[in-house]
Amino acid sequence: MLKLIKLHLKKNKILLKDNIILFLTMFFAYIINYVFHFYVGRTLGPEDYGIFGVLLSLIYIIVMPLMAIQTTLSKYVTELNAKNEKEKLSYLFSRSLKKIGMIGLIISIIFIVVSPILSSFLKINLVSPLVILGASIMFAFLIPVIRGFLQGVQKFKLLGLTFVIESFSKILFGIPLIFIGYGVNGAVAGFALSFLLPLIILFYFIRNIFKGKKEKFKTSEIYRYSFPVLIMLMALTGLYTWDIILIKRFFDPIEAGQYAALSLFGKIIFFATLSISMVMFPKILELNSQNKRPSLLLFKSILITIFFGFSASLVYFLIPEFIVNMLFGEEYLVISPLLWIFGLIMTIFSICYLLSYYNIAFYKVKFLYLLIFFNILEILLLIFFHNSINQVLVILLIIMVLLFLSLIAYTLKNDKHIHYRASVQ
């Protein structure tokens, strides 16, 4: 038995090593990130933290789908790097920065313009936090470009470092601003500035990686591939943000803030396991290009996610009051009995996230209809049934279980027919 375990570990040494490197750096980054959130929650109180929480949900809807850029670029960078086509890599890098930067600037301006409308809908008296967030969107668009290249060339140490820098920036800027009395504006400003500092540092680190002669090539295939990835990530992000937005709309400010804290505990599981999909994605493409079946890697990735998610949910079940009181304070203790339920919800969601990445890697896109359907279903159910936080959790649990079963069925059905369709010409 011991020999089998050693043999298994030896065969998966690279996978485990890369997962551990990225997991540990990202996990450290999320610890720093959550220190910032816990400070904001304790200092501002449930009402203002509810405002901060819903503002972050808005930015997640914009920023998290930007992983479509990272995912798409990493796919094609993996191919180009495998062929040692450095000139094409250099061209793709500079072109992507210019194109995505311009799109980010346009969206940033639009967000600032519609800020008063969003403020009214979400019952937020201040427009300034929305304007601050809007101004940072352009920088947020550029970071995934760099991360996509780092992921594609499998520089996981540097990739993990980007998340550490981003999280540390929130502490560096946000906490002093809150401390001197800027409140929600200070918290949002800290979050917004966290996009700028890592961008500056990343440019310093990678300035020579993609520097040199550039060879133009047709990139239309890349952007065609990015569209379904964008739809996928928008839909996945919606599944864990619509609840925050609608609860801010329908619940009283104190309950909205308490729910934002509850949601944050659930997101710990999702963001802690996010590194698994980031490591899995380029590796399944690499395996498939070598005519090796990548489904075993998916299974292993799911097992790692289940282990972490269930372990965290068990801790939430055993000592919920201690965790909530220590991190957020007595004003949030009402959410303690619900921690483990939200933990399970986000564990199931994290598995759905992996399944989605696996299918999109091979351009199997019909599952997008499932994601869109469950987004619409979640919104409608929460609009008509929001009598209590408990009822909201029941709806979310049903949504996630049904989505999980649907994606499992879709993946098993299509796995036999996977072939490598999208490639750089």
Secondary structure, 3 states (H helix, E strand, C coil): CHHHHHHHHHHCHHHHHHHHHHHHHHHHHHHHHHHHHHHHHHHHHHHHHHHHHHHHHHHHHHHHHHHHHHHHHHHHHHHHHHCCCHHHHHHHHHHHHHHHHHHHHHHHHHHHHCHHHHHHHCCCCCCHHHHHHHHHHHHHHHHHHHHHHHHHCCCHHHHHHHHHHHHHHHHHHHHHHHHHHHHHHHHHHHHHHCCHHHHHHHHHHHCCCCCCCCCCCCCHHHHHHHHHHHHHHHHHHHHCCHHHHHHHHHCCHHHHHHHHHHHHHHHHHHHHHHHHHHHHHHHHHHHHHCCCCCHHHHHHHHHHHHHHHHHHHHHHHHCHHHHHHHHCCHHHHHHHHHHHHHHHHHHHHHHHHHHHHHHHHCCCCCHHHHHHHHHHHHHHHHHHCCCCHHHHHHHHHHHHHHHHHHHHHHHHHHHCCCCCCCCCC
